[in-house]
Amino acid sequence: QVQLVESGGGLVQPGGSLRLSCAASRNIISITFMGWYRQAPGKQRELVARITSSGTTTYADSVKGRFTISRDNSKNTVDLQMNSLKPEDTAVYYCNAFHTPLRQDWGQGTQVTVSS
């Protein structure tokens, strides 16, 4: 098990940028996937981006070209750089550590609101 703590959320205007950071309580180098999910009011939680221990990335179509996920195994952190934010990006963003399909850890979430 690993404890995950997100930071960096907030209120930003459309077209703006935010950087989310996820700090893990232990070494993450052996964790299969580290990722970011989001959940908007009334919607299911969805994958935003994830990254393997070797750096291979996957993005949701809705964020491709705007968001960048990065992973620092030496610092046990996973960041999500979000550019060109849109109102539809408004959601609670969760950090995720995927060990197996039956074993995942989640952070407490951080609110991102995109509004003028």
C-alpha angles and dihedrals in degrees: 000000000000129000115226126200121190126203139168103065123134147116119314135168121247110279092027131117138238133179119213121199130198120198118199125209094226143017112307100190092104096047110109098219133007114194153161124237130180137204124198122197111285093006136101122258110266137193114256101175140332137190133202125227089260093051104260109149136206125191136190110249090242093063103035111128092015105060129052126193121203135180130205108194091184092058096034092234137130120196133194117204109200119194133174090023119200131201089251089063088070108120145106107281120213131196114224135197111198114200100156133338088268097042122059134143126212136197123227093257135243126233120240116188122184110193142131 
